[in-house]
């Protein structure tokens, strides 16, 4: 099976370099028509120029593909709407959205101004919200869509000096979970990437020999698969250096306390059992947690729950 995007229109944000550029080039190579979005700012989000996006468009066109450059700031919903309108005017549909745009303003939490926290959340989380909102109704009406969020191991597991980045990145997994539920009947699949790659976002964090093994193009196959017609939904795919894995949020079976047993001391006493990951499983929506606890309570009390 060869994955193709012939006749499909793909928007990739932050595509002027790094991961986004690699994604855009590969989508075009596989027949997709690509909107190459990039604000063209510095790593901290300041400044702006469409030249980086235009350079990628020229690469795509030189290889025989179709693309347009766009300099919308993803934090500005009106600019995002105009970007989507330009794609619709030119090609009449939007099939795939890859939310990749991002900035870094790393500092320890004690030294971080609230403005730096807000700026990072605005780009990564709200920028993804804005772009997704702008294409959502189009995808609903055509009963097809593939949306990719870009999270990070910093969001899934934490990283020193990146409280703003980590909070925004984990928020994208939460956004994915609900959009998956709301998009199911419209054939809109939503997935999340947790990449590790040598880009200007990571160039100060790793040694040169390590960076050499982390080409952005080695992450892109995860995006191509998760944005294909055959893609699953509600998946977090980790990718880097040619490695691919699935990450998931799981919950243990836990313990049940009832009546006078419900005390902090008994929670402490039972914590080892409550945190036993051998009983863990992935819940598919929030209500499953309530059902789990209520079912355990009903069983203990001998009550039959009505379905």
C-alpha positions in Angstrom: 0.0 0.0 0.0 1.4 3.4 -1.0 0.0 6.4 0.8 -1.0 9.2 -1.5 -2.7 12.6 -1.2 -3.7 13.2 -4.8 -6.5 15.7 -5.0 -6.2 16.6 -1.3 -5.3 20.0 0.2 -3.0 20.1 3.2 -2.3 23.0 5.5 1.0 22.8 7.4 1.7 25.6 9.9 5.2 26.5 10.9 6.4 25.0 7.6 9.2 27.4 6.7 11.8 25.2 8.3 12.5 22.1 10.5 9.7 19.6 10.9 7.1 21.7 9.1 9.2 22.0 6.0 9.9 18.2 6.0 6.1 17.5 6.4 5.2 20.0 3.6 7.7 18.6 1.1 6.6 15.0 1.7 2.9 15.8 1.4 3.6 17.5 -1.9 5.8 14.6 -3.1 2.8 12.3 -2.5 0.5 14.4 -4.6 -1.0 16.8 -2.1 -1.6 20.5 -2.7 0.1 22.3 0.2 -0.5 25.6 2.0 3.0 26.4 3.5 2.3 28.6 6.5 5.0 30.3 8.4 5.1 33.6 10.3 8.8 33.8 9.6 9.6 35.0 13.1 12.5 34.3 15.4 12.5 31.2 17.7 10.9 33.2 20.5 8.1 34.3 18.1 9.2 37.9 17.4 9.4 39.4 13.9 8.0 38.0 10.8 8.5 37.4 7.1 6.9 35.2 4.4 10.3 34.5 2.8 10.8 31.2 4.6 7.4 29.9 3.5 8.0 31.1 0.0 11.3 29.3 -0.2 9.6 26.0 0.6 6.9 26.7 -2.0 9.6 27.2 -4.6 11.2 23.8 -3.6 7.8 22.1 -4.0 7.1 23.8 -7.4 10.6 22.9 -8.6 9.8 19.3 -8.0 6.6 19.6 -9.9 4.2 20.0 -7.0 1.6 22.6 -6.1 1.8 25.0 -3.1 1.1 28.4 -1.9 2.8 30.4 0.8 1.0 32.0 3.7 2.3 34.2 6.5 -0.6 34.1 8.9 0.1 34.4 12.6 -1.7 31.4 14.1 -2.6 33.4 17.2 -4.7 35.7 15.1 -8.0 34.0 14.2 -8.8 36.5 11.4 -5.5 35.8 9.7 -6.1 32.1 10.1 -9.5 32.4 8.6 -8.0 34.3 5.6 -5.4 31.5 5.2 -8.1 28.9 5.0 -10.2 31.1 2.7 -7.2 31.3 0.3 -6.9 27.5 0.2 -10.7 27.2 -0.4 -10.6 29.9 -3.1 -7.7 28.1 -4.9 -8.5 24.5 -4.4 -12.1 24.2 -3.0 -11.4 22.0 0.0 -9.2 21.3 3.0 -8.4 17.7 3.8 -5.5 17.8 6.2 -4.3 20.2 8.9 -1.0 19.8 10.6 -0.7 22.1 13.6 3.1 22.5 13.8 3.8 26.2 14.5 5.6 26.9 17.7 7.9 29.1 19.7 10.2 28.7 22.7 10.7 30.9 25.7 12.5 28.7 28.1 13.1 29.7 31.7 12.6 28.1 35.1 9.2 28.8 36.5 10.5 31.1 39.2 12.2 33.3 36.6 9.5 33.2 33.9 7.4 36.3 33.3 3.7 35.4 33.0 3.9 37.1 29.5 6.3 34.4 28.4 4.0 31.7 29.7 1.0 33.3 27.9 2.9 33.7 24.6 3.9 30.1 24.4 0.4 28.8 25.3 -1.0 31.3 22.7 1.0 29.9 19.9 1.1 26.2 20.6 -2.3 25.6 22.1 -4.5 28.5 21.0 -2.8 28.6 17.6 -3.8 25.0 17.1 -7.3 25.8 18.3 -7.6 28.7 15.9 -6.5 26.7 12.9 -8.6 23.7 13.8 -11.7 25.9 14.3 -11.2 27.5 10.9 -11.2 24.1 9.1 -13.6 22.2 11.3 -16.9 23.1 9.6 -15.3 22.5 6.1 -14.3 19.0 7.2 -17.7 18.3 8.7 -19.5 19.3 5.5 -17.2 17.2 3.3 -17.4 14.4 5.9 -13.6 14.0 5.8 -10.7 15.4 7.6 -7.4 14.6 9.2 -5.9 16.8 11.9 -2.5 16.5 13.5 -1.5 18.2 16.7 2.1 18.5 17.7 2.8 17.8 21.3 6.1 16.9 22.9 7.8 14.7 25.5 8.1 17.9 27.5 4.3 17.9 27.7 3.8 14.2 28.2 6.6 13.8 30.8 8.0 17.2 31.7 11.3 19.0 31.0 13.3 21.4 33.3 12.7 25.0 32.3 9.7 24.4 30.0 6.7 24.7 32.2 5.0 27.0 29.6 5.8 24.7 26.7 4.9 21.6 28.6 1.6 22.9 29.7 0.7 23.9 26.2 1.8 20.7 24.7 -0.1 18.4 27.1 -3.1 20.6 26.5 -3.1 19.5 22.8 -3.6 15.9 23.9 -6.7 16.9 25.8 -7.9 18.9 22.8 -7.4 15.8 20.6 -9.3 13.6 23.0 -12.5 15.6 22.7 -12.2 16.5 19.0 -11.9 12.8 18.3 -15.3 12.2 20.0 -16.9 15.1 18.2 -15.5 14.3 14.8 -16.1 10.6 14.7 -19.4 10.6 12.8 -18.0 13.1 10.2 -14.9 10.9 9.4 -12.6 13.5 11.0 -9.6 11.8 12.6 -7.5 13.7 15.1 -4.0 12.5 16.3 -1.0 13.9 18.1 2.7 13.8 17.4 5.4 13.8 20.0 8.5 14.4 18.0 12.2 14.6 18.7 14.2 16.2 15.9 17.1 18.5 15.1 15.5 21.9 14.5 16.1 25.4 15.7 13.8 24.6 18.6 16.3 21.9 19.8 19.7 23.0 18.5 20.8 24.4 21.9 19.6 21.3 23.8 21.6 18.5 22.2 25.2 17.7 21.1 26.0 18.0 17.4 26.5 14.3 16.9 23.1 13.6 18.4 21.5 16.3 16.3 22.9 14.7 13.2 20.9 11.5 13.9 17.7 13.5 14.4 16.8 14.7 10.9 13.3 16.2 10.8 12.5 13.9 7.8 12.8 10.9 10.0 9.7 12.1 12.0 7.6 12.9 8.9 6.5 9.3 8.2 4.5 9.4 11.4 2.6 12.5 10.2 2.0 11.1 6.7 0.5 7.9 8.2 -1.6 9.7 10.8 -3.0 12.0 8.2 -3.7 9.3 5.6 -7.1 7.9 4.7 -6.1 4.7 6.6 -5.2 6.6 9.8 -6.5 5.7 13.2 -7.8 8.4 15.5 -7.0 9.6 19.0 -3.5 8.3 19.0 -0.3 9.9 20.4 2.6 8.8 18.2 6.2 9.5 19.4 8.8 9.7 16.6 12.5 10.4 16.3 15.7 9.1 14.8 13.6 6.5 12.9 11.9 5.2 16.0 8.1 5.2 16.4 6.1 4.4 19.5 2.6 5.0 20.9 2.1 7.0 24.1 -1.1 6.8 26.1 -2.7 8.2 29.2 -3.8 5.3 31.4 -5.5 4.9 34.8 -5.2 2.1 37.3 -8.1 0.2 38.7 -7.4 1.8 42.0 -8.9 1.0 45.4 -12.4 1.6 46.8 -13.1 3.1 50.2 -16.7 3.3 51.6 -18.4 5.0 54.5 -16.1 5.8 57.4 -13.2 4.3 55.5 -13.0 7.4 53.2 -10.1 9.2 54.9 -6.8 10.6 53.8 -5.0 8.1 56.0 -6.6 5.2 54.3 -5.8 6.7 50.9 -2.2 6.9 52.0 -2.3 3.3 53.4 -3.7 2.0 50.1 -1.6 4.1 47.8 0.7 1.3 46.7 -2.2 -0.8 45.6 -4.0 2.2 44.1 -1.0 3.1 42.0 -0.3 -0.5 40.8 0.2 0.0 37.0 -0.3 -3.7 36.3 -4.1 -2.9 36.5 -3.9 0.2 34.3 -5.9 0.7 31.2 -6.7 3.4 28.7 -10.0 5.1 29.1 -11.8 6.3 26.0 -13.7 9.2 27.5 -14.1 11.0 30.8 -17.3 9.3 31.8 -15.5 5.9 31.9 -13.8 7.0 35.1 -17.1 7.7 36.8 -18.5 4.4 35.6 -15.4 2.6 36.9 -15.7 4.0 40.5 -19.5 3.7 40.6 -19.4 0.1 39.4 -16.9 -0.9 42.0 -19.1 0.8 44.7 -22.3 -0.9 43.5 -20.6 -4.2 43.5 -19.4 -3.7 47.1 -22.8 -2.7 48.3 -24.6 -5.3 46.3 -26.5 -2.8 44.2 -27.4 -3.6 40.6 -26.7 -0.5 38.4 -29.3 0.2 35.7 -28.0 0.6 32.2 
